[in-house]
Amino acid sequence: MFDPRDGSEFGRTAPRLEDSVGSPYEPQVGPLPENDLSDADLENVTKTGTTIVGITTPDGVVMTSDMRASLAGRVVSNKNVQKVEEIQPNAALSMSGSVGGAQSYIRTLRAEANLYEARRGEYMSISALATMASNLLRGGPFFMVVPILAGVDDEGGHVYSLDPSGSSLSDDYTAQGSGMPYALGVLEQEYGDDLTMDEAVTVGAQAIQSASERDTASGNGIHVTKITRNEVEIVGHTDVDDVL
């Protein structure tokens, strides 16, 4: 029976591939990112145990985050960590989890957003940015990163909770990190869909303060981030009471 592979370059090469891993007729897929970290190694990773909060309002989005980094939640390794960064002029990302993974993740997501803006001449929509962010988490080598993405576009303010499995969940308000249960209790009680930006700042600060009272991995001040259609403003305060 005639085989179209006979006489072709591939036909001459195929026999040499028969003993290799996988079939030479299947697409070649590269290996997934892996690491050989043990549980003992994870104990020495610098983490932002963290409380981070995102709140939507009719005028924009407010994010609040504490300023403490710790080793396994037991030793405070830094008291002045900025856990929120601008991704594009109408969006920001607040991070909990591994500091190294978070820093690498922010650089990658910011680079993708910059490329999109350079090619299209416009900012990526927040829903598209959330999809990009979740895809990077699911497929990329970003170690132990649990972020909140927030931004404002033509459709209004958005807050997305992301996780390492690649999920992307939109809500009116959210919290992440080790202090999340305490922060969510405050948000459930105080949130309203008619909050002004200043009122949202107060609610977010109350959530951070509540978490700091009980969560040993959260504390040492607060960063307040206000996001509007054309600006991301990040201001740090060493005392939460300055914002209340």
Salt bridges, closest charged atoms under 4 A:
ASP3 OD2 - ARG5 NH2 3.20
GLU43 OE1 - ARG74 NH1 3.23
ASP66 OD1 - LYS83 NZ 2.85
GLU85 OE1 - ARG110 NH2 3.52
ASP153 OD1 - HIS158 NE2 2.84
ASP154 OD1 - ARG229 NH2 3.12
ASP198 OD1 - LYS226 NZ 3.32
